[in-house]
Amino acid sequence: MVEPGLVFTPPPGALPGDDGYLAASEIVGINLTSAEWMILSACNTASPSGKLSEIGLSGLLQAFLYASAQSLLVTHLSVFDDIATMLTVKALEFSKADMPRAEAQQTAMREVR
């Protein structure tokens, strides 16, 4: 079965379980309650696969919610890598300045625009 996930470069001297692929089913088993933000800045990280029975969130996004992530910053549209980087960095800067997360993202979007 194919499932959504994240692809990483395996570490040097990787064990058999370190295949570089973190599947949604593995993410669900991680306790992310202490993570303030989970940032998935690739294109369409929040989009559904298009299956008729699927809700409007990707399986990858759902996995992070099940893992108790406090906040998720995801895209629901195509985005260029350089723009995604600028938006993410600015949102984090505004958030560190005690701006609420949603407002920080909105402010970053206005500034980049």
Phi and psi restraints in degrees (range 20) as a CNS / XPLOR table:
assign (resid 1 and name C) (resid 2 and name N)
       (resid 2 and name CA) (resid 2 and name C) 1.0 -92.1 20.0 2
assign (resid 2 and name N) (resid 2 and name CA)
       (resid 2 and name C) (resid 3 and name N) 1.0 133.2 20.0 2
assign (resid 2 and name C) (resid 3 and name N)
       (resid 3 and name CA) (resid 3 and name C) 1.0 -135.3 20.0 2
assign (resid 3 and name N) (resid 3 and name CA)
       (resid 3 and name C) (resid 4 and name N) 1.0 156.7 20.0 2
assign (resid 3 and name C) (resid 4 and name N)
       (resid 4 and name CA) (resid 4 and name C) 1.0 -66.3 20.0 2
assign (resid 4 and name N) (resid 4 and name CA)
       (resid 4 and name C) (resid 5 and name N) 1.0 155.7 20.0 2
assign (resid 4 and name C) (resid 5 and name N)
       (resid 5 and name CA) (resid 5 and name C) 1.0 -174.5 20.0 2
assign (resid 5 and name N) (resid 5 and name CA)
       (resid 5 and name C) (resid 6 and name N) 1.0 -175.2 20.0 2
assign (resid 5 and name C) (resid 6 and name N)
       (resid 6 and name CA) (resid 6 and name C) 1.0 -115.7 20.0 2
assign (resid 6 and name N) (resid 6 and name CA)
       (resid 6 and name C) (resid 7 and name N) 1.0 138.7 20.0 2
assign (resid 6 and name C) (resid 7 and name N)
       (resid 7 and name CA) (resid 7 and name C) 1.0 -105.2 20.0 2
assign (resid 7 and name N) (resid 7 and name CA)
       (resid 7 and name C) (resid 8 and name N) 1.0 127.1 20.0 2
assign (resid 7 and name C) (resid 8 and name N)
       (resid 8 and name CA) (resid 8 and name C) 1.0 -123.3 20.0 2
assign (resid 8 and name N) (resid 8 and name CA)
       (resid 8 and name C) (resid 9 and name N) 1.0 164.3 20.0 2
assign (resid 8 and name C) (resid 9 and name N)
       (resid 9 and name CA) (resid 9 and name C) 1.0 -83.0 20.0 2
assign (resid 9 and name N) (resid 9 and name CA)
       (resid 9 and name C) (resid 10 and name N) 1.0 123.0 20.0 2
assign (resid 9 and name C) (resid 10 and name N)
       (resid 10 and name CA) (resid 10 and name C) 1.0 -60.1 20.0 2
assign (resid 10 and name N) (resid 10 and name CA)
       (resid 10 and name C) (resid 11 and name N) 1.0 146.5 20.0 2
assign (resid 10 and name C) (resid 11 and name N)
       (resid 11 and name CA) (resid 11 and name C) 1.0 -70.2 20.0 2
assign (resid 11 and name N) (resid 11 and name CA)
       (resid 11 and name C) (resid 12 and name N) 1.0 158.0 20.0 2
assign (resid 11 and name C) (resid 12 and name N)
       (resid 12 and name CA) (resid 12 and name C) 1.0 -59.2 20.0 2
assign (resid 12 and name N) (resid 12 and name CA)
       (resid 12 and name C) (resid 13 and name N) 1.0 140.6 20.0 2
assign (resid 12 and name C) (resid 13 and name N)
       (resid 13 and name CA) (resid 13 and name C) 1.0 67.8 20.0 2
assign (resid 13 and name N) (resid 13 and name CA)
       (resid 13 and name C) (resid 14 and name N) 1.0 32.6 20.0 2
assign (resid 13 and name C) (resid 14 and name N)
       (resid 14 and name CA) (resid 14 and name C) 1.0 -62.1 20.0 2
assign (resid 14 and name N) (resid 14 and name CA)
       (resid 14 and name C) (resid 15 and name N) 1.0 143.7 20.0 2
assign (resid 14 and name C) (resid 15 and name N)
       (resid 15 and name CA) (resid 15 and name C) 1.0 -81.2 20.0 2
assign (resid 15 and name N) (resid 15 and name CA)
       (resid 15 and name C) (resid 16 and name N) 1.0 166.3 20.0 2
assign (resid 15 and name C) (resid 16 and name N)
       (resid 16 and name CA) (resid 16 and name C) 1.0 -54.7 20.0 2
assign (resid 16 and name N) (resid 16 and name CA)
       (resid 16 and name C) (resid 17 and name N) 1.0 -32.9 20.0 2
assign (resid 16 and name C) (resid 17 and name N)
       (resid 17 and name CA) (resid 17 and name C) 1.0 -77.9 20.0 2
assign (resid 17 and name N) (resid 17 and name CA)
       (resid 17 and name C) (resid 18 and name N) 1.0 -10.8 20.0 2
assign (resid 17 and name C) (resid 18 and name N)
       (resid 18 and name CA) (resid 18 and name C) 1.0 -91.9 20.0 2
assign (resid 18 and name N) (resid 18 and name CA)
       (resid 18 and name C) (resid 19 and name N) 1.0 68.3 20.0 2
assign (resid 18 and name C) (resid 19 and name N)
       (resid 19 and name CA) (resid 19 and name C) 1.0 -84.2 20.0 2
assign (resid 19 and name N) (resid 19 and name CA)
       (resid 19 and name C) (resid 20 and name N) 1.0 -4.1 20.0 2
assign (resid 19 and name C) (resid 20 and name N)
       (resid 20 and name CA) (resid 20 and name C) 1.0 86.0 20.0 2
assign (resid 20 and name N) (resid 20 and name CA)
       (resid 20 and name C) (resid 21 and name N) 1.0 0.7 20.0 2
assign (resid 20 and name C) (resid 21 and name N)
       (resid 21 and name CA) (resid 21 and name C) 1.0 -116.4 20.0 2
assign (resid 21 and name N) (resid 21 and name CA)
       (resid 21 and name C) (resid 22 and name N) 1.0 118.4 20.0 2
assign (resid 21 and name C) (resid 22 and name N)
       (resid 22 and name CA) (resid 22 and name C) 1.0 -103.4 20.0 2
assign (resid 22 and name N) (resid 22 and name CA)
       (resid 22 and name C) (resid 23 and name N) 1.0 100.5 20.0 2
assign (resid 22 and name C) (resid 23 and name N)
       (resid 23 and name CA) (resid 23 and name C) 1.0 -78.2 20.0 2
assign (resid 23 and name N) (resid 23 and name CA)
       (resid 23 and name C) (resid 24 and name N) 1.0 156.6 20.0 2
assign (resid 23 and name C) (resid 24 and name N)
       (resid 24 and name CA) (resid 24 and name C) 1.0 -54.9 20.0 2
assign (resid 24 and name N) (resid 24 and name CA)
       (resid 24 and name C) (resid 25 and name N) 1.0 -38.6 20.0 2
assign (resid 24 and name C) (resid 25 and name N)
       (resid 25 and name CA) (resid 25 and name C) 1.0 -66.1 20.0 2
assign (resid 25 and name N) (resid 25 and name CA)
       (resid 25 and name C) (resid 26 and name N) 1.0 -25.8 20.0 2
assign (resid 25 and name C) (resid 26 and name N)
       (resid 26 and name CA) (resid 26 and name C) 1.0 -80.7 20.0 2
assign (resid 26 and name N) (resid 26 and name CA)
       (resid 26 and name C) (resid 27 and name N) 1.0 -36.5 20.0 2
assign (resid 26 and name C) (resid 27 and name N)
       (resid 27 and name CA) (resid 27 and name C) 1.0 -61.5 20.0 2
assign (resid 27 and name N) (resid 27 and name CA)
       (resid 27 and name C) (resid 28 and name N) 1.0 -40.0 20.0 2
assign (resid 27 and name C) (resid 28 and name N)
       (resid 28 and name CA) (resid 28 and name C) 1.0 -55.9 20.0 2
assign (resid 28 and name N) (resid 28 and name CA)
       (resid 28 and name C) (resid 29 and name N) 1.0 -31.8 20.0 2
assign (resid 28 and name C) (resid 29 and name N)
       (resid 29 and name CA) (resid 29 and name C) 1.0 -83.9 20.0 2
assign (resid 29 and name N) (resid 29 and name CA)
       (resid 29 and name C) (resid 30 and name N) 1.0 0.4 20.0 2
assign (resid 29 and name C) (resid 30 and name N)
       (resid 30 and name CA) (resid 30 and name C) 1.0 -94.3 20.0 2
assign (resid 30 and name N) (resid 30 and name CA)
       (resid 30 and name C) (resid 31 and name N) 1.0 136.7 20.0 2
assign (resid 30 and name C) (resid 31 and name N)
       (resid 31 and name CA) (resid 31 and name C) 1.0 -88.5 20.0 2
assign (resid 31 and name N) (resid 31 and name CA)
       (resid 31 and name C) (resid 32 and name N) 1.0 108.7 20.0 2
assign (resid 31 and name C) (resid 32 and name N)
       (resid 32 and name CA) (resid 32 and name C) 1.0 -108.3 20.0 2
assign (resid 32 and name N) (resid 32 and name CA)
       (resid 32 and name C) (resid 33 and name N) 1.0 21.7 20.0 2
assign (resid 32 and name C) (resid 33 and name N)
       (resid 33 and name CA) (resid 33 and name C) 1.0 -62.3 20.0 2
assign (resid 33 and name N) (resid 33 and name CA)
       (resid 33 and name C) (resid 34 and name N) 1.0 -25.9 20.0 2
assign (resid 33 and name C) (resid 34 and name N)
       (resid 34 and name CA) (resid 34 and name C) 1.0 -90.3 20.0 2
assign (resid 34 and name N) (resid 34 and name CA)
       (resid 34 and name C) (resid 35 and name N) 1.0 -5.5 20.0 2
assign (resid 34 and name C) (resid 35 and name N)
       (resid 35 and name CA) (resid 35 and name C) 1.0 -82.6 20.0 2
assign (resid 35 and name N) (resid 35 and name CA)
       (resid 35 and name C) (resid 36 and name N) 1.0 117.9 20.0 2
assign (resid 35 and name C) (resid 36 and name N)
       (resid 36 and name CA) (resid 36 and name C) 1.0 -69.4 20.0 2
assign (resid 36 and name N) (resid 36 and name CA)
       (resid 36 and name C) (resid 37 and name N) 1.0 -43.0 20.0 2
assign (resid 36 and name C) (resid 37 and name N)
       (resid 37 and name CA) (resid 37 and name C) 1.0 -133.4 20.0 2
assign (resid 37 and name N) (resid 37 and name CA)
       (resid 37 and name C) (resid 38 and name N) 1.0 138.0 20.0 2
assign (resid 37 and name C) (resid 38 and name N)
       (resid 38 and name CA) (resid 38 and name C) 1.0 -112.6 20.0 2
assign (resid 38 and name N) (resid 38 and name CA)
       (resid 38 and name C) (resid 39 and name N) 1.0 122.7 20.0 2
assign (resid 38 and name C) (resid 39 and name N)
       (resid 39 and name CA) (resid 39 and name C) 1.0 -115.0 20.0 2
assign (resid 39 and name N) (resid 39 and name CA)
       (resid 39 and name C) (resid 40 and name N) 1.0 118.9 20.0 2
assign (resid 39 and name C) (resid 40 and name N)
       (resid 40 and name CA) (resid 40 and name C) 1.0 -118.3 20.0 2
assign (resid 40 and name N) (resid 40 and name CA)
       (resid 40 and name C) (resid 41 and name N) 1.0 94.4 20.0 2
assign (resid 40 and name C) (resid 41 and name N)
       (resid 41 and name CA) (resid 41 and name C) 1.0 -99.4 20.0 2
assign (resid 41 and name N) (resid 41 and name CA)
       (resid 41 and name C) (resid 42 and name N) 1.0 11.6 20.0 2
assign (resid 41 and name C) (resid 42 and name N)
       (resid 42 and name CA) (resid 42 and name C) 1.0 -77.0 20.0 2
assign (resid 42 and name N) (resid 42 and name CA)
       (resid 42 and name C) (resid 43 and name N) 1.0 168.8 20.0 2
assign (resid 42 and name C) (resid 43 and name N)
       (resid 43 and name CA) (resid 43 and name C) 1.0 -61.5 20.0 2
assign (resid 43 and name N) (resid 43 and name CA)
       (resid 43 and name C) (resid 44 and name N) 1.0 135.3 20.0 2
assign (resid 43 and name C) (resid 44 and name N)
       (resid 44 and name CA) (resid 44 and name C) 1.0 55.6 20.0 2
assign (resid 44 and name N) (resid 44 and name CA)
       (resid 44 and name C) (resid 45 and name N) 1.0 37.5 20.0 2
assign (resid 44 and name C) (resid 45 and name N)
       (resid 45 and name CA) (resid 45 and name C) 1.0 -68.6 20.0 2
assign (resid 45 and name N) (resid 45 and name CA)
       (resid 45 and name C) (resid 46 and name N) 1.0 -14.6 20.0 2
assign (resid 45 and name C) (resid 46 and name N)
       (resid 46 and name CA) (resid 46 and name C) 1.0 -104.0 20.0 2
assign (resid 46 and name N) (resid 46 and name CA)
       (resid 46 and name C) (resid 47 and name N) 1.0 -2.0 20.0 2
assign (resid 46 and name C) (resid 47 and name N)
       (resid 47 and name CA) (resid 47 and name C) 1.0 -77.2 20.0 2
assign (resid 47 and name N) (resid 47 and name CA)
       (resid 47 and name C) (resid 48 and name N) 1.0 145.8 20.0 2
assign (resid 47 and name C) (resid 48 and name N)
       (resid 48 and name CA) (resid 48 and name C) 1.0 -75.3 20.0 2
assign (resid 48 and name N) (resid 48 and name CA)
       (resid 48 and name C) (resid 49 and name N) 1.0 167.5 20.0 2
assign (resid 48 and name C) (resid 49 and name N)
       (resid 49 and name CA) (resid 49 and name C) 1.0 -79.3 20.0 2
assign (resid 49 and name N) (resid 49 and name CA)
       (resid 49 and name C) (resid 50 and name N) 1.0 -13.9 20.0 2
assign (resid 49 and name C) (resid 50 and name N)
       (resid 50 and name CA) (resid 50 and name C) 1.0 101.8 20.0 2
assign (resid 50 and name N) (resid 50 and name CA)
       (resid 50 and name C) (resid 51 and name N) 1.0 0.5 20.0 2
assign (resid 50 and name C) (resid 51 and name N)
       (resid 51 and name CA) (resid 51 and name C) 1.0 -68.6 20.0 2
assign (resid 51 and name N) (resid 51 and name CA)
       (resid 51 and name C) (resid 52 and name N) 1.0 142.7 20.0 2
assign (resid 51 and name C) (resid 52 and name N)
       (resid 52 and name CA) (resid 52 and name C) 1.0 -59.7 20.0 2
assign (resid 52 and name N) (resid 52 and name CA)
       (resid 52 and name C) (resid 53 and name N) 1.0 -36.8 20.0 2
assign (resid 52 and name C) (resid 53 and name N)
       (resid 53 and name CA) (resid 53 and name C) 1.0 -86.1 20.0 2
assign (resid 53 and name N) (resid 53 and name CA)
       (resid 53 and name C) (resid 54 and name N) 1.0 -1.6 20.0 2
assign (resid 53 and name C) (resid 54 and name N)
       (resid 54 and name CA) (resid 54 and name C) 1.0 -86.3 20.0 2
assign (resid 54 and name N) (resid 54 and name CA)
       (resid 54 and name C) (resid 55 and name N) 1.0 141.4 20.0 2
assign (resid 54 and name C) (resid 55 and name N)
       (resid 55 and name CA) (resid 55 and name C) 1.0 -77.2 20.0 2
assign (resid 55 and name N) (resid 55 and name CA)
       (resid 55 and name C) (resid 56 and name N) 1.0 175.3 20.0 2
assign (resid 55 and name C) (resid 56 and name N)
       (resid 56 and name CA) (resid 56 and name C) 1.0 -77.8 20.0 2
assign (resid 56 and name N) (resid 56 and name CA)
       (resid 56 and name C) (resid 57 and name N) 1.0 23.3 20.0 2
assign (resid 56 and name C) (resid 57 and name N)
       (resid 57 and name CA) (resid 57 and name C) 1.0 -128.8 20.0 2
assign (resid 57 and name N) (resid 57 and name CA)
       (resid 57 and name C) (resid 58 and name N) 1.0 143.5 20.0 2
assign (resid 57 and name C) (resid 58 and name N)
       (resid 58 and name CA) (resid 58 and name C) 1.0 -69.6 20.0 2
assign (resid 58 and name N) (resid 58 and name CA)
       (resid 58 and name C) (resid 59 and name N) 1.0 159.5 20.0 2
assign (resid 58 and name C) (resid 59 and name N)
       (resid 59 and name CA) (resid 59 and name C) 1.0 -62.4 20.0 2
assign (resid 59 and name N) (resid 59 and name CA)
       (resid 59 and name C) (resid 60 and name N) 1.0 -32.5 20.0 2
assign (resid 59 and name C) (resid 60 and name N)
       (resid 60 and name CA) (resid 60 and name C) 1.0 -65.3 20.0 2
assign (resid 60 and name N) (resid 60 and name CA)
       (resid 60 and name C) (resid 61 and name N) 1.0 -45.9 20.0 2
assign (resid 60 and name C) (resid 61 and name N)
       (resid 61 and name CA) (resid 61 and name C) 1.0 -63.6 20.0 2
assign (resid 61 and name N) (resid 61 and name CA)
       (resid 61 and name C) (resid 62 and name N) 1.0 -43.2 20.0 2
assign (resid 61 and name C) (resid 62 and name N)
       (resid 62 and name CA) (resid 62 and name C) 1.0 -59.5 20.0 2
assign (resid 62 and name N) (resid 62 and name CA)
       (resid 62 and name C) (resid 63 and name N) 1.0 -38.8 20.0 2
assign (resid 62 and name C) (resid 63 and name N)
       (resid 63 and name CA) (resid 63 and name C) 1.0 -61.3 20.0 2
assign (resid 63 and name N) (resid 63 and name CA)
       (resid 63 and name C) (resid 64 and name N) 1.0 -41.8 20.0 2
assign (resid 63 and name C) (resid 64 and name N)
       (resid 64 and name CA) (resid 64 and name C) 1.0 -66.8 20.0 2
assign (resid 64 and name N) (resid 64 and name CA)
       (resid 64 and name C) (resid 65 and name N) 1.0 -35.8 20.0 2
assign (resid 64 and name C) (resid 65 and name N)
       (resid 65 and name CA) (resid 65 and name C) 1.0 -65.6 20.0 2
assign (resid 65 and name N) (resid 65 and name CA)
       (resid 65 and name C) (resid 66 and name N) 1.0 -43.6 20.0 2
assign (resid 65 and name C) (resid 66 and name N)
       (resid 66 and name CA) (resid 66 and name C) 1.0 -64.6 20.0 2
assign (resid 66 and name N) (resid 66 and name CA)
       (resid 66 and name C) (resid 67 and name N) 1.0 -27.2 20.0 2
assign (resid 66 and name C) (resid 67 and name N)
       (resid 67 and name CA) (resid 67 and name C) 1.0 -83.5 20.0 2
assign (resid 67 and name N) (resid 67 and name CA)
       (resid 67 and name C) (resid 68 and name N) 1.0 8.0 20.0 2
assign (resid 67 and name C) (resid 68 and name N)
       (resid 68 and name CA) (resid 68 and name C) 1.0 69.7 20.0 2
assign (resid 68 and name N) (resid 68 and name CA)
       (resid 68 and name C) (resid 69 and name N) 1.0 32.0 20.0 2
assign (resid 68 and name C) (resid 69 and name N)
       (resid 69 and name CA) (resid 69 and name C) 1.0 -63.1 20.0 2
assign (resid 69 and name N) (resid 69 and name CA)
       (resid 69 and name C) (resid 70 and name N) 1.0 134.9 20.0 2
assign (resid 69 and name C) (resid 70 and name N)
       (resid 70 and name CA) (resid 70 and name C) 1.0 -67.4 20.0 2
assign (resid 70 and name N) (resid 70 and name CA)
       (resid 70 and name C) (resid 71 and name N) 1.0 -46.3 20.0 2
assign (resid 70 and name C) (resid 71 and name N)
       (resid 71 and name CA) (resid 71 and name C) 1.0 -143.5 20.0 2
assign (resid 71 and name N) (resid 71 and name CA)
       (resid 71 and name C) (resid 72 and name N) 1.0 143.4 20.0 2
assign (resid 71 and name C) (resid 72 and name N)
       (resid 72 and name CA) (resid 72 and name C) 1.0 -121.2 20.0 2
assign (resid 72 and name N) (resid 72 and name CA)
       (resid 72 and name C) (resid 73 and name N) 1.0 136.0 20.0 2
assign (resid 72 and name C) (resid 73 and name N)
       (resid 73 and name CA) (resid 73 and name C) 1.0 -115.0 20.0 2
assign (resid 73 and name N) (resid 73 and name CA)
       (resid 73 and name C) (resid 74 and name N) 1.0 109.2 20.0 2
assign (resid 73 and name C) (resid 74 and name N)
       (resid 74 and name CA) (resid 74 and name C) 1.0 -133.9 20.0 2
assign (resid 74 and name N) (resid 74 and name CA)
       (resid 74 and name C) (resid 75 and name N) 1.0 167.6 20.0 2
assign (resid 74 and name C) (resid 75 and name N)
       (resid 75 and name CA) (resid 75 and name C) 1.0 -111.2 20.0 2
assign (resid 75 and name N) (resid 75 and name CA)
       (resid 75 and name C) (resid 76 and name N) 1.0 147.2 20.0 2
assign (resid 75 and name C) (resid 76 and name N)
       (resid 76 and name CA) (resid 76 and name C) 1.0 -122.2 20.0 2
assign (resid 76 and name N) (resid 76 and name CA)
       (resid 76 and name C) (resid 77 and name N) 1.0 27.6 20.0 2
assign (resid 76 and name C) (resid 77 and name N)
       (resid 77 and name CA) (resid 77 and name C) 1.0 -158.9 20.0 2
assign (resid 77 and name N) (resid 77 and name CA)
       (resid 77 and name C) (resid 78 and name N) 1.0 169.9 20.0 2
assign (resid 77 and name C) (resid 78 and name N)
       (resid 78 and name CA) (resid 78 and name C) 1.0 -72.4 20.0 2
assign (resid 78 and name N) (resid 78 and name CA)
       (resid 78 and name C) (resid 79 and name N) 1.0 141.0 20.0 2
assign (resid 78 and name C) (resid 79 and name N)
       (resid 79 and name CA) (resid 79 and name C) 1.0 -145.2 20.0 2
assign (resid 79 and name N) (resid 79 and name CA)
       (resid 79 and name C) (resid 80 and name N) 1.0 139.9 20.0 2
assign (resid 79 and name C) (resid 80 and name N)
       (resid 80 and name CA) (resid 80 and name C) 1.0 -75.2 20.0 2
assign (resid 80 and name N) (resid 80 and name CA)
       (resid 80 and name C) (resid 81 and name N) 1.0 146.0 20.0 2
assign (resid 80 and name C) (resid 81 and name N)
       (resid 81 and name CA) (resid 81 and name C) 1.0 -56.7 20.0 2
assign (resid 81 and name N) (resid 81 and name CA)
       (resid 81 and name C) (resid 82 and name N) 1.0 -43.4 20.0 2
assign (resid 81 and name C) (resid 82 and name N)
       (resid 82 and name CA) (resid 82 and name C) 1.0 -66.8 20.0 2
assign (resid 82 and name N) (resid 82 and name CA)
       (resid 82 and name C) (resid 83 and name N) 1.0 -36.4 20.0 2
assign (resid 82 and name C) (resid 83 and name N)
       (resid 83 and name CA) (resid 83 and name C) 1.0 -71.0 20.0 2
assign (resid 83 and name N) (resid 83 and name CA)
       (resid 83 and name C) (resid 84 and name N) 1.0 -41.9 20.0 2
assign (resid 83 and name C) (resid 84 and name N)
       (resid 84 and name CA) (resid 84 and name C) 1.0 -59.5 20.0 2
assign (resid 84 and name N) (resid 84 and name CA)
       (resid 84 and name C) (resid 85 and name N) 1.0 -40.0 20.0 2
assign (resid 84 and name C) (resid 85 and name N)
       (resid 85 and name CA) (resid 85 and name C) 1.0 -64.0 20.0 2
assign (resid 85 and name N) (resid 85 and name CA)
       (resid 85 and name C) (resid 86 and name N) 1.0 -47.5 20.0 2
assign (resid 85 and name C) (resid 86 and name N)
       (resid 86 and name CA) (resid 86 and name C) 1.0 -60.6 20.0 2
assign (resid 86 and name N) (resid 86 and name CA)
       (resid 86 and name C) (resid 87 and name N) 1.0 -45.9 20.0 2
assign (resid 86 and name C) (resid 87 and name N)
       (resid 87 and name CA) (resid 87 and name C) 1.0 -61.1 20.0 2
assign (resid 87 and name N) (resid 87 and name CA)
       (resid 87 and name C) (resid 88 and name N) 1.0 -44.2 20.0 2
assign (resid 87 and name C) (resid 88 and name N)
       (resid 88 and name CA) (resid 88 and name C) 1.0 -64.8 20.0 2
assign (resid 88 and name N) (resid 88 and name CA)
       (resid 88 and name C) (resid 89 and name N) 1.0 -48.2 20.0 2
assign (resid 88 and name C) (resid 89 and name N)
       (resid 89 and name CA) (resid 89 and name C) 1.0 -62.1 20.0 2
assign (resid 89 and name N) (resid 89 and name CA)
       (resid 89 and name C) (resid 90 and name N) 1.0 -45.1 20.0 2
assign (resid 89 and name C) (resid 90 and name N)
       (resid 90 and name CA) (resid 90 and name C) 1.0 -65.6 20.0 2
assign (resid 90 and name N) (resid 90 and name CA)
       (resid 90 and name C) (resid 91 and name N) 1.0 -41.8 20.0 2
assign (resid 90 and name C) (resid 91 and name N)
       (resid 91 and name CA) (resid 91 and name C) 1.0 -60.3 20.0 2
assign (resid 91 and name N) (resid 91 and name CA)
       (resid 91 and name C) (resid 92 and name N) 1.0 -41.8 20.0 2
assign (resid 91 and name C) (resid 92 and name N)
       (resid 92 and name CA) (resid 92 and name C) 1.0 -67.6 20.0 2
assign (resid 92 and name N) (resid 92 and name CA)
       (resid 92 and name C) (resid 93 and name N) 1.0 -38.0 20.0 2
assign (resid 92 and name C) (resid 93 and name N)
       (resid 93 and name CA) (resid 93 and name C) 1.0 -61.9 20.0 2
assign (resid 93 and name N) (resid 93 and name CA)
       (resid 93 and name C) (resid 94 and name N) 1.0 -46.5 20.0 2
assign (resid 93 and name C) (resid 94 and name N)
       (resid 94 and name CA) (resid 94 and name C) 1.0 -65.8 20.0 2
assign (resid 94 and name N) (resid 94 and name CA)
       (resid 94 and name C) (resid 95 and name N) 1.0 -37.3 20.0 2
assign (resid 94 and name C) (resid 95 and name N)
       (resid 95 and name CA) (resid 95 and name C) 1.0 -65.6 20.0 2
assign (resid 95 and name N) (resid 95 and name CA)
       (resid 95 and name C) (resid 96 and name N) 1.0 -39.9 20.0 2
assign (resid 95 and name C) (resid 96 and name N)
       (resid 96 and name CA) (resid 96 and name C) 1.0 -64.9 20.0 2
assign (resid 96 and name N) (resid 96 and name CA)
       (resid 96 and name C) (resid 97 and name N) 1.0 -22.5 20.0 2
assign (resid 96 and name C) (resid 97 and name N)
       (resid 97 and name CA) (resid 97 and name C) 1.0 -87.0 20.0 2
assign (resid 97 and name N) (resid 97 and name CA)
       (resid 97 and name C) (resid 98 and name N) 1.0 23.6 20.0 2
assign (resid 97 and name C) (resid 98 and name N)
       (resid 98 and name CA) (resid 98 and name C) 1.0 67.6 20.0 2
assign (resid 98 and name N) (resid 98 and name CA)
       (resid 98 and name C) (resid 99 and name N) 1.0 24.0 20.0 2
assign (resid 98 and name C) (resid 99 and name N)
       (resid 99 and name CA) (resid 99 and name C) 1.0 -86.5 20.0 2
assign (resid 99 and name N) (resid 99 and name CA)
       (resid 99 and name C) (resid 100 and name N) 1.0 137.0 20.0 2
assign (resid 99 and name C) (resid 100 and name N)
       (resid 100 and name CA) (resid 100 and name C) 1.0 -55.8 20.0 2
assign (resid 100 and name N) (resid 100 and name CA)
       (resid 100 and name C) (resid 101 and name N) 1.0 148.7 20.0 2
assign (resid 100 and name C) (resid 101 and name N)
       (resid 101 and name CA) (resid 101 and name C) 1.0 -55.9 20.0 2
assign (resid 101 and name N) (resid 101 and name CA)
       (resid 101 and name C) (resid 102 and name N) 1.0 -47.3 20.0 2
assign (resid 101 and name C) (resid 102 and name N)
       (resid 102 and name CA) (resid 102 and name C) 1.0 -62.9 20.0 2
assign (resid 102 and name N) (resid 102 and name CA)
       (resid 102 and name C) (resid 103 and name N) 1.0 -42.3 20.0 2
assign (resid 102 and name C) (resid 103 and name N)
       (resid 103 and name CA) (resid 103 and name C) 1.0 -66.2 20.0 2
assign (resid 103 and name N) (resid 103 and name CA)
       (resid 103 and name C) (resid 104 and name N) 1.0 -38.2 20.0 2
assign (resid 103 and name C) (resid 104 and name N)
       (resid 104 and name CA) (resid 104 and name C) 1.0 -60.9 20.0 2
assign (resid 104 and name N) (resid 104 and name CA)
       (resid 104 and name C) (resid 105 and name N) 1.0 -42.6 20.0 2
assign (resid 104 and name C) (resid 105 and name N)
       (resid 105 and name CA) (resid 105 and name C) 1.0 -67.1 20.0 2
assign (resid 105 and name N) (resid 105 and name CA)
       (resid 105 and name C) (resid 106 and name N) 1.0 -43.5 20.0 2
assign (resid 105 and name C) (resid 106 and name N)
       (resid 106 and name CA) (resid 106 and name C) 1.0 -61.7 20.0 2
assign (resid 106 and name N) (resid 106 and name CA)
       (resid 106 and name C) (resid 107 and name N) 1.0 -43.3 20.0 2
assign (resid 106 and name C) (resid 107 and name N)
       (resid 107 and name CA) (resid 107 and name C) 1.0 -64.4 20.0 2
assign (resid 107 and name N) (resid 107 and name CA)
       (resid 107 and name C) (resid 108 and name N) 1.0 -42.5 20.0 2
assign (resid 107 and name C) (resid 108 and name N)
       (resid 108 and name CA) (resid 108 and name C) 1.0 -61.6 20.0 2
assign (resid 108 and name N) (resid 108 and name CA)
       (resid 108 and name C) (resid 109 and name N) 1.0 -41.7 20.0 2
assign (resid 108 and name C) (resid 109 and name N)
       (resid 109 and name CA) (resid 109 and name C) 1.0 -62.6 20.0 2
assign (resid 109 and name N) (resid 109 and name CA)
       (resid 109 and name C) (resid 110 and name N) 1.0 -43.5 20.0 2
assign (resid 109 and name C) (resid 110 and name N)
       (resid 110 and name CA) (resid 110 and name C) 1.0 -63.5 20.0 2
assign (resid 110 and name N) (resid 110 and name CA)
       (resid 110 and name C) (resid 111 and name N) 1.0 -42.3 20.0 2
assign (resid 110 and name C) (resid 111 and name N)
       (resid 111 and name CA) (resid 111 and name C) 1.0 -66.3 20.0 2
assign (resid 111 and name N) (resid 111 and name CA)
       (resid 111 and name C) (resid 112 and name N) 1.0 -43.4 20.0 2
assign (resid 111 and name C) (resid 112 and name N)
       (resid 112 and name CA) (resid 112 and name C) 1.0 -68.0 20.0 2
assign (resid 112 and name N) (resid 112 and name CA)
       (resid 112 and name C) (resid 113 and name N) 1.0 -37.9 20.0 2
